[in-house]
Amino acid sequence: MALSMHKESLNNKQMDSSKYVRYTPEQVEALERVYNECPKPSSLRRQQLIRECPILSNIEPKQIKVWFQNRRCREKQRKEASRLQTVNRKLTAMNKLLMEENDRLQKQVSHLVYENGYMKQQLQTASVTTTDNNSCESVVVSGQHQQQQNPTPRHPQRDANNPAGLLTIAEETLAEFLSKATGTAVDWVQMIGMKPGPDSIGIVAVSRNCSGVAARACGLVSLEPTKVAEILKDRPSWYRDCRCIDVLSIIPTANGGTIELIYMQTYAPTTLAAARDFWTLRYTTSLEDGSLVICERSLTSSTGGPTGPPTTSFVRAEMLPSGFLIRPCDGGGSIIHIVDHVDLDVWSVPEVLRPLYESSKILAQKMTIAALRHIRQIAQETNGEIQYGGGRQPAVLRTFSQRLCRGFNDAVNGFVDDGWSLMGSDGVEDVTIMINSSPGKFFGSQYNTSMVPSFGGGVLCAKASMLLQSVPPALLVRFLREHRSEWADYGIDTYSAACLKPNPYTVPCARPSGFPSSQVILPPAHTVEHEEFLEVVRLEGQAFTPEDVALARDMYLLQLCSGIDENAVGACAQLVFAPIDESFADNAPLLPSGFRVIPLDSKPDGPGAARTLDLASTLEVGPGSNRSTGDGEPNSYNLRSVLTIAFQFTFENHLRDDVASMARQYVRSVVGSVQRVAMAIAPSRISPGLGPKSLPGSPEALTLARWICRSYRIHTGGELLRADSQSGDTLLEQLWNHSDAIMCCSLKTNASPVFTFANQAGLDMLETTLVALQDIMLDKILDEAGRKSLCTEFSKIMQQGFAHLPAGICVSSMGRPVSYEQAIVWKVVDDDNDDAANHCLGLMFVNWSFV
């Protein structure tokens, strides 16, 4: 009886504690105030709340706790519902976009089927009438009649003061642009790798068999159409090759739109061809469905209209009907259609560079995709989806990127109206030297008068361009970024950094070897798709003699790296940097230098398109291999690119010739280093019939792989690879693709161990390539605990042949910490008997990962 009464009492208490509590508006307001300050208050804070708010005195602390739990749950559900609604809106809009694209493709297919049938009919007619001269004459006459029926449209010269004439041109431009953006006026082919989806860049296509080069893109952004139009009309903010854009006339139209007459200058990408300019009419208007349209075309003798400004240093290019169609999206945001169609006057450039001006893929990367990426970047920044560290506003970081690109482009082009003048050569024309002593013209944007000595001086630029064969641009620029010591001179870096000081150093010559320095990259920002990095590089200097102390100090570079995705078709790879001081102020003066590599040929599709420097691409895997040089990658050996190098230095007038001599010597040295790197990372062209190709200072690849695996089995008793992988090619391939990082380092008693080989996982862990691997010492990647552990076990390794090291932390060549669960070290012997001489030390880092 007592037990049943106790159970009933407990049940009543549980019912009381779980009963529903109705809160008054005043109570909810008080609880909401606390929730906004602290969504998860502690027990003490809840009791304090009850004491401080008399209106909550009739509510138990447990009920207050339940209210906060429910409130957090409702907030989480609200955020998730909002996210799902956003995804649903994106998917709905993307579905609409894909349906429209499908309709357009069906129209294009119908058009091609019709053309195919027409061509078959013409061929059959021609085959029947080939023996009849009269028929031939009738065909010729018929062709002439057809040409007369479709003459090239020519318009009378239209005065700029005649708005009606300009409106006619604008409406024609609008119609032609819409036929390209949503119709079949151009035969569009989708670019490889551009897959549609709610988080993709969009649908990107390039032209095929049309006059000039053209690209088209459509995508979704979470910005309203008017904001999108405002951003896109500001072309210098997203088109890095735009030098300046001047709106010379604005004419309002009766339908509420505007007509603008625009003169635009663009930069040349290399030193080997002249820059282009455009004289265009831009028409902004609204369509009946609420869409905004910004369309543009060049004004020429065939279109009519006023004549543009005369050109001196530029080649006049033609913009065919292009523009932006911005449609409002249900639930907010916009659907954007972009068309870029230009004729860059390819016949005015050297023949070897013509692929650069004939590539629709390069146009797509530089203009079309760049515009879409810029809009998406600003949209995500506006919505708070991107957070940057260091307290930097996104707009400030974008300004740094633009200033670096603009300064490098100014250096490459060296326009006379900027104050640049050519300096005499030393008899060899490989390096061009230009000087600028006109601060009034020169210091308008990215430069600062503090860079030039008050007692007279200027800026000197040494630049060169060269052709590269069979070198992927992304791979070359990535190597230059990650291994600055392979090509840079510490003394020259010091001289460049001295321009930021009130009393610059005078270092008029380069040291043959420079000072050793380590490189630490501190990335402050990157774009949404990681196609561009803005980073701060700290160069840590060391001094070995008393006179070097003044020079050996940390220096900082602001660096912009872009185009290092090997799968981006037609992308330009670029590395631009400028010395900065420790303050990294928003208005810091910048004097950019750097490298630009542009592919001249279209990139092959298939496995060879994503070439990396690995053991299989550097070595031929044995004389018995049947693999031909073109197997799997028939076109990668023919990949050509143009490399442009430009370095800028400040000088004092009395040292101008010395600085010029130093700059010329330095650029030649850099060119030589880049050529050596390019040869090392280019895919091998050696035929299998010529026998095996060996790593420098190492045995033939198959032999080394056999030594590594056999020594591991002899010393540890276990198998490094699967038992069925003992054939040469399979063994080498499995060693290379092993998931754990396997490396070899030298075994010398009088020197620190240096890495001589690493498989793909090892190169990834060290963040390096086979070319630079031999510059990395074992004791530099291990932490103090790892070095002590290795020293303790070293005698055991020499006696027993192997040792296990405990879990620990090491660092990559880029300074990033790497954790591993275990490390195995063993002797690698160079023969099949147990008494053979030691060749090197083998290491395997098990289950490694970046911290």
C-alpha positions in Angstrom: 0.0 0.0 0.0 2.8 2.4 1.0 4.7 1.5 -2.2 1.7 2.2 -4.4 1.1 5.6 -2.7 4.8 6.5 -3.3 4.5 5.6 -7.0 1.3 7.7 -7.3 3.1 10.7 -5.7 6.0 10.4 -8.1 3.7 10.2 -11.1 1.9 13.4 -9.9 5.2 15.2 -9.6 6.2 14.2 -13.1 2.9 15.4 -14.4 3.4 18.7 -12.6 6.9 19.2 -14.0 5.8 18.4 -17.6 2.6 20.4 -17.5 2.1 23.1 -20.2 2.9 26.6 -19.0 1.3 29.6 -20.8 3.5 32.7 -20.7 2.2 36.2 -20.8 3.6 38.6 -23.4 5.6 40.4 -20.7 7.2 37.1 -19.6 8.1 36.2 -23.2 9.6 39.6 -23.8 11.8 39.2 -20.7 12.9 35.8 -21.7 13.6 36.9 -25.3 15.9 39.7 -24.0 18.0 37.2 -22.1 18.0 34.8 -25.1 19.4 37.5 -27.4 22.2 38.0 -24.9 22.8 34.4 -24.0 20.9 31.6 -25.9 22.1 28.9 -23.4 22.1 30.4 -19.9 23.5 28.4 -17.0 21.5 27.2 -14.0 22.8 30.2 -11.9 21.9 32.6 -14.7 18.3 31.2 -14.8 17.9 31.5 -11.0 19.3 35.1 -11.2 16.7 35.8 -14.0 13.9 34.7 -11.7 15.1 36.9 -8.9 15.6 40.0 -11.1 12.2 39.6 -12.9 9.3 39.4 -10.5 6.9 38.5 -13.4 8.8 35.2 -13.7 8.5 34.3 -10.0 5.6 32.0 -10.6 7.5 29.8 -13.1 9.8 27.0 -11.9 13.5 27.0 -12.9 12.9 23.7 -14.8 10.3 25.3 -16.9 12.6 28.2 -17.7 15.2 25.7 -18.8 12.6 24.0 -21.0 11.6 27.3 -22.6 15.2 28.0 -23.6 15.6 24.5 -25.0 12.5 25.0 -27.1 13.6 28.5 -28.2 17.0 27.1 -29.4 15.2 24.3 -31.2 12.8 26.8 -33.0 15.8 29.0 -34.0 17.6 26.0 -35.5 14.5 24.9 -37.3 14.0 28.4 -38.7 17.5 28.6 -40.0 17.2 25.1 -41.6 13.9 26.0 -43.2 15.4 29.2 -44.5 18.4 27.3 -45.9 16.1 24.7 -47.6 13.9 27.5 -49.0 17.0 29.1 -50.5 18.2 25.8 -52.0 14.7 25.2 -53.3 14.7 28.6 -55.0 18.1 27.9 -56.6 17.0 24.5 -57.8 13.8 25.9 -59.2 15.6 28.7 -61.0 18.3 26.3 -62.3 15.6 23.9 -63.5 14.0 26.8 -65.4 17.4 27.7 -66.8 18.1 24.1 -67.9 14.7 23.8 -69.5 15.3 27.0 -71.5 18.8 25.7 -72.5 17.2 22.4 -73.5 14.7 24.3 -75.7 17.5 26.3 -77.3 19.5 23.1 -78.0 16.5 21.5 -79.6 16.1 24.5 -81.9 19.8 24.2 -82.7 19.5 20.5 -83.5 16.5 21.2 -85.7 18.5 23.9 -87.5 21.5 21.6 -87.9 19.3 18.8 -89.3 17.8 21.3 -91.8 21.2 22.4 -92.8 22.4 18.9 -93.2 19.5 18.0 -95.5 20.1 21.1 -97.5 23.8 20.4 -97.9 23.0 16.8 -99.1 20.5 18.2 -101.6 23.1 20.7 -102.9 25.8 17.9 -103.2 23.4 15.7 -105.1 22.4 18.6 -107.4 26.1 19.4 -108.0 27.0 15.8 -108.8 24.2 15.6 -111.4 25.2 18.9 -113.1 29.0 18.6 -113.0 29.2 17.5 -116.7 26.9 20.2 -118.0 28.6 23.6 -118.6 25.3 25.4 -118.9 24.3 24.0 -115.6 27.5 25.1 -114.1 26.9 28.6 -115.4 23.4 28.5 -114.0 24.8 27.5 -110.6 27.2 30.5 -110.7 24.5 32.9 -111.7 22.2 31.5 -109.0 25.0 32.0 -106.5 25.5 35.6 -107.6 21.8 36.2 -107.4 21.7 34.8 -103.9 24.6 37.1 -102.9 22.7 40.1 -104.3 19.6 39.0 -102.3 21.7 39.0 -99.1 24.2 41.9 -99.4 26.4 42.9 -96.5 24.3 45.6 -94.6 25.9 49.0 -94.9 24.4 52.0 -93.2 25.0 55.6 -94.0 27.2 57.6 -91.7 25.2 58.6 -88.6 25.9 61.7 -86.7 26.5 61.4 -82.9 24.0 64.3 -82.5 21.3 62.2 -84.2 19.6 60.2 -81.4 17.2 58.5 -83.8 20.1 57.0 -85.8 21.8 55.8 -82.7 18.6 54.3 -81.4 18.3 52.3 -84.6 21.8 50.9 -84.1 20.9 50.2 -80.4 17.8 48.2 -81.3 19.6 46.2 -84.0 22.3 45.5 -81.4 19.6 44.4 -78.9 18.0 42.0 -81.3 21.3 40.4 -82.4 22.5 40.1 -78.8 19.3 38.3 -77.7 19.5 35.9 -80.6 23.0 34.9 -79.3 22.0 34.9 -75.6 18.8 32.8 -75.9 18.7 31.8 -79.5 20.7 29.9 -82.1 22.5 32.8 -83.9 25.8 31.2 -82.7 26.7 27.5 -82.7 27.6 27.2 -79.0 29.6 24.2 -77.6 29.6 23.7 -73.8 33.1 24.0 -72.2 34.5 20.9 -70.5 34.2 20.8 -66.8 31.4 23.4 -66.5 28.6 21.3 -65.0 25.3 23.1 -64.0 24.1 22.9 -60.5 22.9 25.1 -57.6 26.4 25.8 -56.4 28.2 25.8 -59.8 29.5 28.8 -61.7 26.8 28.2 -64.3 26.5 27.0 -67.9 29.5 28.1 -70.0 29.8 27.6 -73.8 32.2 28.8 -76.5 31.6 29.5 -80.2 32.4 27.2 -83.1 32.8 28.3 -86.7 31.8 31.9 -86.3 33.5 35.2 -87.1 35.8 36.3 -84.3 35.7 34.6 -80.9 32.7 34.3 -78.7 31.7 32.9 -75.3 28.4 32.6 -73.4 27.5 31.9 -69.8 24.3 31.8 -67.8 24.0 31.4 -64.0 22.2 32.3 -60.8 23.2 35.0 -58.3 21.5 36.2 -55.1 21.5 39.9 -56.1 18.7 42.0 -57.5 18.9 42.9 -61.3 19.6 46.6 -60.8 22.5 45.8 -58.5 23.9 43.2 -60.9 23.6 45.7 -63.8 25.5 48.3 -61.7 28.4 45.9 -61.0 28.6 44.6 -64.6 28.7 48.1 -66.1 31.8 48.8 -63.9 34.0 46.8 -66.2 37.4 47.7 -64.7 36.3 46.1 -61.4 36.1 42.6 -62.8 37.8 42.7 -66.2 41.5 42.7 -65.3 42.6 43.5 -68.8 40.6 46.7 -68.9 43.0 49.7 -68.7 40.4 52.5 -68.8 36.9 53.1 -70.0 35.5 56.6 -70.9 31.9 57.3 -71.4 32.0 60.2 -73.9 28.3 60.7 -74.4 25.0 59.6 -72.6 21.7 59.9 -74.5 18.4 59.0 -72.8 15.8 57.2 -74.9 12.1 57.5 -74.9 11.6 54.0 -73.5 13.5 54.9 -70.3 16.8 53.4 -71.4 20.2 55.0 -72.1 22.6 55.0 -75.0 26.3 55.5 -74.2 29.2 56.1 -76.5 32.2 54.4 -74.9 35.9 54.3 -75.6 37.8 51.5 -73.8 41.5 50.6 -73.8 42.7 47.1 -72.8 46.1 45.8 -71.9 48.1 43.4 -74.1 48.8 40.2 -72.2 52.4 39.9 -73.4 55.2 42.2 -74.6 55.0 40.6 -78.1 51.9 42.3 -79.4 50.2 45.7 -79.2 47.2 46.4 -76.9 43.6 46.7 -78.2 41.0 49.4 -77.9 37.3 49.5 -78.6 34.9 52.3 -79.8 31.4 51.0 -78.9 27.8 51.9 -78.4 26.2 50.6 -75.2 22.5 50.3 -74.8 20.7 49.8 -71.5 17.0 49.1 -71.5 14.2 47.0 -69.9 12.2 44.3 -71.6 8.4 43.7 -71.2 9.0 40.8 -68.8 11.0 43.0 -66.4 14.4 41.8 -67.5 17.3 44.3 -67.8 19.5 44.3 -70.9 22.9 45.8 -71.3 24.1 45.3 -74.9 27.1 46.7 -76.7 28.7 46.7 -80.1 31.5 48.5 -81.9 30.7 51.5 -84.2 32.4 50.9 -87.5 31.9 52.0 -91.1 29.6 49.1 -91.7 27.3 49.9 -88.7 27.4 53.6 -89.1 27.5 56.1 -86.3 30.2 58.6 -85.2 33.9 57.9 -85.5 35.8 57.1 -82.4 39.0 58.7 -81.0 42.2 58.1 -83.0 44.6 55.4 -81.8 48.4 55.6 -81.5 49.7 52.8 -79.4 46.6 50.6 -79.8 45.1 48.3 -82.5 41.4 48.9 -82.9 39.4 45.7 -82.2 35.8 45.1 -82.9 33.1 44.1 -80.4 30.3 42.3 -82.1 26.9 42.4 -80.5 27.5 41.3 -76.9 26.1 42.1 -73.4 24.1 41.0 -70.4 20.6 39.8 -70.0 19.5 40.0 -66.3 16.2 38.4 -65.4 14.5 38.7 -62.0 14.2 35.3 -60.2 11.1 34.2 -58.2 11.9 34.7 -54.5 14.8 37.1 -55.1 18.0 37.0 -57.0 18.7 37.1 -60.7 19.4 34.8 -63.7 22.2 36.2 -65.8 23.0 35.5 -69.5 26.4 36.9 -70.6 27.6 37.0 -74.2 31.1 38.2 -75.2 31.8 38.3 -79.0 34.9 40.1 -80.3 37.2 40.3 -83.3 40.7 41.0 -82.1 42.3 41.6 -85.5 44.4 38.4 -85.3 46.3 39.3 -88.5 48.1 42.1 -86.8 49.9 39.9 -84.3 52.9 37.5 -84.9 51.8 34.1 -86.3 53.0 32.2 -83.2 50.7 34.3 -81.0 47.6 34.0 -83.1 46.1 31.1 -81.1 46.0 33.5 -78.2 43.7 35.8 -80.2 41.7 33.0 -81.8 40.8 31.1 -78.7 37.2 31.4 -77.5 38.2 29.5 -74.3 40.7 32.2 -73.4 38.0 34.8 -74.0 35.6 32.8 -71.8 38.1 32.7 -68.9 39.2 36.3 -69.1 35.8 38.0 -69.6 32.7 35.8 -69.5 33.5 33.6 -66.5 35.4 36.4 -64.8 32.2 38.6 -64.8 30.0 35.7 -63.5 32.6 34.9 -60.7 32.8 38.5 -59.7 29.0 38.8 -59.3 28.9 35.6 -57.3 31.7 36.7 -55.1 30.0 40.0 -54.2 26.7 38.2 -53.7 28.2 35.8 -51.2 30.1 38.6 -49.4 26.8 40.7 -49.2 24.9 37.7 -47.8 27.6 37.1 -45.2 28.6 33.7 -46.5 32.3 34.6 -46.7 34.3 35.5 -43.6 37.8 37.0 -43.9 40.2 37.1 -41.1 42.5 39.9 -40.0 39.7 42.5 -39.9 40.0 43.2 -43.6 36.9 44.1 -45.6 36.4 42.1 -48.8 36.4 45.3 -50.9 39.8 46.3 -49.5 41.2 42.8 -50.4 39.7 43.1 -53.9 41.3 46.5 -54.3 44.7 45.0 -53.5 44.2 42.3 -56.1 43.2 44.8 -58.7 46.1 47.1 -57.9 48.6 44.2 -58.2 47.2 43.2 -61.6 47.0 46.7 -62.9 50.6 47.5 -61.8 51.8 44.3 -63.5 49.9 45.1 -66.7 51.2 48.7 -66.7 54.8 47.3 -66.5 54.2 44.7 -69.2 52.7 47.3 -71.6 54.8 50.4 -70.8 52.5 53.0 -72.3 54.1 56.2 -73.4 51.2 58.3 -71.9 52.0 56.8 -68.5 55.5 58.2 -68.7 57.4 55.1 -69.9 60.3 55.4 -72.3 62.6 52.8 -73.8 66.2 52.5 -72.6 69.0 51.5 -74.8 70.0 47.8 -74.8 73.4 46.2 -74.2 73.4 44.7 -77.7 71.3 41.7 -76.9 67.6 42.1 -77.4 66.3 39.4 -75.0 65.5 41.8 -72.1 63.7 45.1 -72.6 64.4 47.9 -70.2 62.0 50.8 -69.7 62.2 53.7 -67.3 59.6 56.1 -65.9 60.7 59.4 -64.4 57.3 61.2 -64.6 55.7 61.0 -61.1 52.9 63.3 -62.2 51.6 60.8 -64.7 52.8 57.7 -63.0 51.5 57.9 -59.4 47.8 58.0 -60.1 46.8 54.6 -58.9 48.8 51.8 -57.4 52.0 53.7 -56.9 53.1 56.2 -54.3 55.5 59.1 -54.4 57.2 57.8 -51.3 58.8 55.1 -53.6 60.9 57.6 -55.5 63.8 59.5 -53.8 63.0 63.1 -53.3 66.3 64.1 -54.8 65.5 62.5 -58.2 64.8 59.1 -59.5 62.1 56.9 -60.9 61.0 53.3 -61.7 62.7 50.9 -64.0 61.1 47.8 -65.5 63.0 44.9 -67.0 60.8 42.5 -69.0 61.0 39.6 -71.4 58.7 37.1 -73.1 59.5 33.6 -74.2 57.8 30.6 -75.7 57.6 27.3 -73.7 57.0 23.9 -75.1 55.1 21.1 -73.3 54.8 22.9 -70.0 51.4 23.1 -68.3 51.1 26.8 -67.2 49.3 25.9 -63.9 52.1 23.5 -62.9 54.9 26.0 -63.7 53.2 28.9 -61.8 52.5 26.6 -58.8 56.1 25.6 -58.7 57.3 29.2 -58.9 55.0 30.1 -56.0 55.9 27.2 -53.8 59.7 27.2 -54.4 60.8 30.8 -54.6 64.3 30.0 -53.7 64.7 28.1 -57.0 64.7 31.3 -59.0 64.7 34.4 -56.7 67.7 36.3 -55.3 67.5 37.4 -51.7 69.7 40.4 -52.4 67.4 41.6 -55.1 64.3 41.1 -52.9 66.1 43.2 -50.3 66.7 46.0 -52.8 63.1 45.9 -53.9 61.9 46.1 -50.3 64.2 49.0 -49.6 62.0 51.3 -51.7 59.5 51.3 -48.8 62.0 52.9 -46.5 62.8 56.6 -46.1 66.5 56.0 -46.9 66.7 53.2 -49.5 69.5 50.8 -49.6 71.8 50.9 -52.6 72.2 47.4 -54.0 73.0 47.9 -57.6 74.1 44.3 -58.4 72.8 40.8 -57.7 74.8 38.3 -55.7 75.5 35.1 -57.5 73.8 32.9 -54.9 72.0 35.3 -52.7 71.2 34.7 -49.0 69.4 31.6 -48.0 65.8 32.3 -46.8 62.8 30.3 -45.9 59.4 31.1 -47.3 56.2 31.3 -45.2 52.9 32.0 -47.0 50.1 33.5 -44.9 46.9 33.6 -47.0 44.5 36.4 -46.0 41.9 35.7 -48.7 40.8 33.6 -51.7 37.9 33.7 -54.1 34.9 31.5 -53.7 36.1 28.9 -56.2 39.7 29.1 -55.1 40.9 30.1 -58.6 42.7 33.1 -57.1 44.7 33.6 -53.9 45.8 36.8 -52.3 48.5 36.1 -49.7 51.3 37.6 -47.7 54.7 35.9 -48.1 57.2 36.3 -45.3 60.8 35.8 -46.4 62.9 34.9 -43.4 66.5 36.0 -43.9 69.7 34.8 -42.2 73.1 36.4 -42.0 76.3 34.5 -42.0 78.8 37.4 -41.7 78.6 40.7 -39.8 78.3 42.8 -42.9 75.2 40.8 -43.9 73.3 41.6 -40.8 71.7 44.8 -42.2 70.3 42.9 -45.2 69.3 39.6 -43.5 66.0 40.5 -42.0 62.4 39.3 -42.6 60.7 40.8 -45.6 57.1 40.7 -46.7 55.5 40.4 -50.1 51.9 40.8 -51.1 51.3 38.1 -53.6 48.5 37.3 -56.0 48.3 33.8 -57.5 45.7 32.7 -60.1 45.1 30.1 -62.7 46.8 27.1 -60.9 43.9 24.7 -61.6 45.2 22.4 -64.2 41.7 21.4 -65.3 40.6 25.0 -66.2 40.6 25.1 -70.0 42.1 28.2 -71.5 43.0 29.7 -68.1 46.0 32.1 -67.8 48.3 31.3 -64.9 49.8 34.2 -63.1 52.0 35.0 -60.1 52.3 38.7 -59.2 53.9 40.1 -56.1 55.0 43.4 -54.5 57.1 44.2 -51.4 55.1 45.7 -48.5 56.0 46.7 -45.0 54.9 45.1 -41.8 52.0 47.5 -41.3 50.2 46.2 -44.4 48.1 49.4 -44.6 45.1 49.7 -46.9 46.8 52.4 -49.0 50.2 50.7 -49.0 52.3 51.6 -52.1 52.8 48.6 -54.5 55.4 48.1 -57.2 54.3 44.7 -58.7 56.5 42.2 -60.5 55.9 38.7 -61.6 55.1 36.0 -64.1 52.3 35.3 -66.5 51.9 32.1 -68.5 49.2 31.8 -71.2 48.4 28.6 -73.1 48.6 29.1 -76.9 47.1 25.8 -77.9 43.8 24.3 -76.9 44.2 21.9 -74.0 43.7 18.1 -74.8 40.7 16.4 -73.3 41.3 13.2 -71.3 43.8 12.0 -68.8 46.7 14.0 -70.3 44.9 17.3 -69.6 45.7 17.1 -65.8 49.3 16.4 -66.0 51.4 16.5 -62.9 55.0 15.9 -62.2 55.1 12.4 -60.8 57.4 9.3 -61.0 55.4 7.8 -63.9 55.7 11.0 -66.0 59.4 11.6 -65.2 60.5 8.0 -65.7 60.0 5.5 -68.4 59.3 2.3 -66.5 61.7 -0.1 -68.1 63.1 -1.1 -71.4 60.4 -3.7 -71.9 57.5 -1.3 -71.7 55.2 -1.1 -74.6 54.0 2.3 -73.7 54.4 4.8 -76.5 55.1 8.5 -76.0 51.6 9.4 -77.2 49.7 6.8 -75.3 47.0 8.3 -73.3 48.1 11.9 -73.9 48.6 12.4 -77.7 48.5 16.2 -77.6 50.2 17.2 -74.3 53.6 17.2 -75.8 52.5 19.8 -78.3 51.2 22.2 -75.6 52.7 25.6 -76.1 52.5 28.6 -73.9 54.0 32.1 -73.8 55.7 33.3 -70.6 55.9 37.0 -69.8 58.2 38.2 -67.0 58.4 41.7 -65.7 60.3 43.1 -62.7 60.2 46.6 -61.4 62.7 48.5 -59.3 63.1 52.1 -58.1 66.3 53.9 -58.8 68.1 57.1 -58.0 69.2 59.1 -61.0 73.0 58.8 -60.4 72.6 55.0 -60.1 70.2 54.5 -63.0 72.7 52.7 -65.3 73.8 50.4 -62.5 70.3 49.5 -61.6 69.5 48.8 -65.3 72.5 46.5 -65.6 71.5 44.7 -62.4 67.9 44.3 -63.6 68.9 43.0 -67.0 71.3 40.5 -65.4 68.6 39.4 -62.9 65.9 38.9 -65.4 68.3 36.8 -67.6 69.1 34.8 -64.5 65.4 34.3 -63.7 64.7 33.3 -67.3 67.5 30.7 -67.1 66.0 29.3 -63.9 62.5 29.1 -65.3 63.8 27.3 -68.4 65.5 24.7 -66.2 62.4 24.3 -64.1 60.3 24.0 -67.3 62.5 21.3 -68.7 62.3 19.4 -65.5 58.5 19.5 -65.2 57.7 19.0 -68.9 56.4 15.5 -69.7 59.1 13.1 -71.0 59.5 12.7 -74.7 62.0 9.9 -74.6 60.9 6.8 -76.6 60.8 3.5 -74.8 63.2 2.2 -77.3 65.9 4.4 -75.9 66.0 2.6 -72.7 65.2 3.7 -69.1 65.5 7.2 -67.9 66.8 7.6 -64.4 66.4 10.1 -61.7 69.5 12.2 -61.2 71.8 10.5 -58.7 69.4 7.5 -58.3 69.2 4.0 -59.7 66.8 3.2 -62.4 63.2 3.5 -61.1 62.3 -0.2 -61.2 65.5 -1.1 -59.4 64.9 1.5 -56.7 61.3 0.3 -56.2 62.5 -3.3 -55.9 65.2 -2.3 -53.3 62.7 -0.4 -51.2 60.2 -3.3 -51.1 62.7 -6.1 -50.6 64.6 -4.2 -47.9 61.3 -3.6 -46.1 60.4 -7.3 -46.2 63.9 -8.4 -45.1 64.1 -6.1 -42.1 60.5 -5.9 -40.9 59.2 -9.3 -42.0 56.2 -7.8 -43.5 55.1 -6.9 -47.1 55.1 -3.2 -48.1 52.9 -4.0 -51.1 50.5 -6.7 -52.0 52.0 -10.1 -52.7 50.7 -10.2 -56.3 52.5 -6.9 -57.2 56.0 -8.2 -57.8 56.1 -7.6 -61.6 58.1 -4.5 -62.5 55.5 -2.1 -63.8 52.8 -3.1 -61.2 55.3 -2.9 -58.3 56.4 0.6 -59.4 52.8 1.8 -59.9 51.6 0.5 -56.5 54.6 2.0 -54.7 53.8 5.3 -56.4 50.1 5.2 -55.5 50.5 3.8 -52.0 48.2 5.7 -49.6 51.0 6.2 -47.0 53.8 8.7 -47.6 56.9 6.6 -48.6 60.2 8.4 -48.9 63.9 7.8 -49.2 66.7 10.1 -47.9 70.4 10.0 -48.2 72.5 8.1 -45.6 75.7 10.1 -45.0 77.5 10.3 -41.7 78.9 13.8 -42.4 75.8 15.5 -43.7 72.1 15.9 -42.8 69.9 13.4 -44.6 68.3 14.9 -47.8 65.3 13.4 -49.5 66.0 11.7 -52.8 62.7 10.1 -53.6 59.0 10.2 -52.5 55.9 8.7 -53.8 52.8 10.7 -54.7 51.5 10.7 -51.1 55.0 11.8 -49.9 55.1 14.7 -52.3 51.6 15.7 -51.2 52.6 15.6 -47.6 55.7 17.6 -48.2 53.9 19.9 -50.6 56.6 19.7 -53.1 57.6 18.1 -56.4 60.4 15.7 -57.4 62.4 18.6 -58.8 62.6 20.4 -55.4 62.6 17.3 -53.3 66.4 17.2 -53.0 66.4 20.6 -51.4 64.5 19.4 -48.3 66.4 17.9 -45.4 64.9 15.4 -43.0 65.7 17.2 -39.8 63.9 20.3 -41.2 60.5 18.6 -41.4 60.6 16.7 -38.1 59.7 18.5 -34.9 62.0 18.4 -31.8 60.3 15.2 -30.5 60.6 13.5 -33.9 64.3 14.4 -34.2 65.0 13.1 -30.7 63.1 9.9 -31.4 65.0 9.3 -34.6 68.4 9.9 -33.0 67.5 7.5 -30.2 66.5 4.8 -32.6 69.2 5.4 -35.2 71.7 2.8 -33.8 68.9 0.3 -33.6 68.1 1.0 -37.3 71.7 0.5 -38.3 71.9 -2.8 -36.3 68.5 -4.4 -36.7 67.6 -2.7 -40.0 64.4 -0.9 -38.9 62.6 0.9 -36.1 59.1 2.2 -35.3 58.7 5.8 -34.3 55.7 7.0 -32.3 52.9 9.3 -33.5 54.0 12.9 -33.9 53.9 16.1 -35.9 56.1 17.2 -38.8 55.9 20.2 -41.2 55.7 20.4 -44.9 58.0 22.5 -47.1 55.3 25.2 -46.9 55.4 25.2 -43.1 52.1 23.5 -42.6 51.9 21.0 -39.7 51.3 17.4 -40.5 50.2 14.7 -38.1 51.0 11.0 -38.5 50.0 7.9 -36.4 53.3 6.1 -36.8 56.5 6.3 -38.8 58.5 3.3 -39.9 62.2 3.7 -40.8 64.3 1.0 -42.5 67.6 0.6 -44.3 67.4 0.3 -48.1 70.2 -1.9 -49.4 71.4 -1.9 -53.0 71.7 -5.6 -53.7 69.9 -8.9 -53.2 72.2 -10.3 -50.5 72.0 -9.3 -46.8 75.6 -8.0 -46.7 75.0 -5.4 -49.4 76.0 -1.8 -48.9 73.4 0.6 -47.5 72.0 2.8 -50.3 69.6 5.1 -48.4 67.1 5.3 -45.6 63.4 4.4 -46.2 60.6 6.1 -44.3 56.9 5.6 -44.2 54.5 8.0 -42.5 51.3 6.1 -41.7 47.8 7.7 -41.8 49.2 11.3 -42.2 47.0 14.3 -42.5 47.3 18.1 -42.4 46.5 19.6 -39.0 
